[in-house]
């Protein structure tokens, strides 16, 4: 499904065709029923998948095209139609900019967020993690490459007592034995 939407990113003709279809339906149902809310669909898709300028372009062109046909059919309503077109232009263009900005932020977050998911195959002895290509990588390197986590090495009191008993002060030693 995602590949389908990636294909649409290179094909803005889909948004133009959808826009023309919505304008035609809106025009056919006039003067009593109007569907300018449907203008949001191609503007949204164009902004998300093709960028701000495609969305703003549709946000400007759709109301203008609609206004042109309405004035041809009902010339006495030109003033009202022009005012409505101006309102639609402002709202739709603002909407296109907001949608594009939201889409950009979402893409940026997806690029930045790399999650460690699932079960990590880890060696019982050396604690290396097996990667997808069946090579092994130190756990610290693996996690650092896939997140913003940084490692600082230290020695816990238990290991200090076991591996470096000569460096353990009596307070740490007695505290450890009492725990």
N, C-alpha and C positions, 0 to 999 in steps of 0.2 A: 504494500500500500504506500509506503514511504517513497519507493522508487517512482510510483505513479505521480506523486506530488512533485518530485524532483524534475520529472519530465515536464510538468506544467510550468515550472519556473522558466524554462526556455521557450515556452509557447504562450506569449501574452495574447495571442489571437483568441484563446479561450475566454479571457476576461472581456475582450471586445465583443465577441459573439454573445456572451451572456448579457452584457450591457445593452446591446441592441435588442435582444429578445425582451428584456425587462422594459425598455423604452416602448417597444411595440405593444406589449400587453398593457402597459400604463396608458398609452395613447388610445388603444381600442376601448378601454373601459371608461374613458372620459365622457362627460365632464363631471359626473357625480362621484365616481370611485377613482381614487388615485393611489398609486403604490410607490411613492418615492422612498418608502422605507426599504424596499427591495434593492434600491441603489446601493445599499450598504454591502450587499453580497459581493458584487464584482470589485468594489472599492477595497473591501477587506482582503479578498483573495489576491488582488493585484499588489496591494501594499505588503502583504506577508511574503508572497512568493516571488515578486519581481522588484520590490523596493518602493520607496516613498514616491518617486516621481511617476511611476505607473499609476499608483493609487490616486495621487493628486490629479493626474491627467484625466482619469476616469471621473473623479469627483467634480471636475470642472466641465468636462465635455458632456456628460450625461444630462445634467440639468439644462445646459445650453441647447442641446439637440431637442430635448423635450419642449423647452420654451419656444423654439423656432416652429415646431409643428403645431403647438397649441395656438400660437399667434396666427399662423396661416389659416387655421380652422375657425377660431373665434377671435377676430381682430379687436372686438370691443373690449375684451378682457386683457389687453396687452399690458396695462399698468399693473394689474394684480399678478399676472403671470410673471412679469419682470421682477416684482418684489419677491414673489415666492422663489423664483430662480436664484436671486441673490442670497436669500436665506439658505436655500439648499446648497449653494456653492460654499458658503462659509462653513456650514455644519459638516458637509461631506469632506471638504478639504481638511478641516481640523480633525475629523475622524480618521482620515487617511494618514495624517502625520502621527496621531496617537497610536494607531495600529502598527505603523512601521516602527515607531520607537519601541513599542512593546515587543514586537518580533525581534528587533535587534538585541534588546536586553535578554530575551529568552535564548537567542542563539549564543550570546556572550556567556550567559550562565551555563549553558550546556557545554561550551568549550572549556570553561574553567572547572566545572565540577566533574571530577573523575572519581567514581566510587569504586571501592573494593567490594565486589559482590560475590556471593556464592561461597563455595568451599575452596579454601586455598590448600593445595597439596604441599605440605611442608615436610622436610626431612626430620626424622626424629632425633638425629644426632647433631647435625651441623646447623639446623634451622633455616636452610636455604629453601626457597620456594620454586616449584616447577612452573615455568611459564608455558604459554600456549604452544610454543615451538619445541617443547620437551627439553629445553635447556634450563639450567638451575641458576638462580640469582640470590644473592644475599638478601635476607628479609628486609634489612634497612634500605637497601637500594631499590628493591621491588616496591616497597610502600612509598618511599620518597618520590619515585618516578610517577606514581599514580595518584598522589595526593600532595597536599601542601605540608604534610607532617615532616618534621625534622627530628633527628635523633641526637641525643646527648647521652653518652655512655657513662655509667657509674657502676658501683658495686653495692648490692643490697646488703643489709646487716647479716643475713644468713650466710651468703656467699663469702662475705668478708671474714666471718668467724671460721668458716670451713677452709677457705683457700689461703687466707692471710692471717692466721692466728697470732703471729708475732706483732702485727700492727694494730691489734685490737686493744683498746684501752680497757682497764678493769670495769669502768662504768658500762661500756657497750657490752662487754662480755657478761657481766652479772645481769644486765638488763635482758640480754638474749637468753640466758639460762633460766631466768625467772618467767619468761614469756611462754 
